[in-house]
Amino acid sequence: MRTVDLNADLGESFGRWTLGDDEAMLDVVTSANVACGFHAGDPRGLLRVCEQAAERGVVVGAQVGYRDLAGFGRRFIDLDPADLLADVVYQIGALQGVCAAAGTSVRYVKPHGALYNAVVSHEAQARAVVEAVRRVDPSLPLLGLPGSVLLTLAEAAGIPTVAEAFADRAYTAVGTLVPRSEAGAVLHDPETVAARAVRLVATGRVDAADGTAVHVDAASLCVHGDSPGAVSMATAVRAGLEAAGVTLAPFVALAGQ
């Protein structure tokens, strides 16, 4: 069996509003997609989660998104590409500073929410994200959906890419994620999700919402930190993978970055 990275979106609480259990999730995952303050996260909380990640040896990535706290970054925004480029540069830079203070560093970049889905096919926004990473640090890998425009453009620009799959999200027959607005888009049963994760890693296939088998070859597997029962879900996924002989390790370590 292969080695795979297990990642989750963390650092998404804001002030007195708490979302998820970052500390518990950091005991399970190997990479943390940490919010950068635009779609979620406040400075104190981001510093805390980066410190906790550093203590546990969990790799930190910048989870960049639209400037949309009210919508949690899950609403598409038709930004001018120049504005999006600057926004992504700003977010990576902010988290780099937080990480430096926490004794760690930003090791990769992953778009969040609506931006993640947009750059699967929206060339102008994908190009803006790629250019932002290129200007900040072209050695930072971009984490995204297999076959996306984002990863295609990043490869052309010489930026490392990492294909990602989702353990707790439903897929369409063409390999994209079922929109959250549709019923069944997010899966909640730990045993079902763990079994899907093991099959995905072992065979590179996952059942789409219509029952067809979709090929998904990914080096990193995402479990959402903001879902109800997220810690139980992530724990079940990790346990299932390890029981199947899969090794869990950060993808940046495997790539020597």
Secondary structure, DSSP 8 states (H G I E B T S, - for coil): --EEEEEEEE---BTTB--S-HHHHHTT-SEEEEE-SSSS--HHHHHHHHHHHHHHT-EEEEEE--S-TTTTT-S-----HHHHHHHHHHHHHHHHHHHHHHT--EEEEEE-HHHHHHTTT-HHHHHHHHHHHHHH-TTS-EEE-TT-HHHHHHHHTT--EEEEEESSB-B-TTS-B--TTSTTSB---HHHHHHHHHHHHHHSEEE-TTS-EEE---SEEE--TTSTTHHHHHHHHHHHHHHTT-EE--HHHHTT-
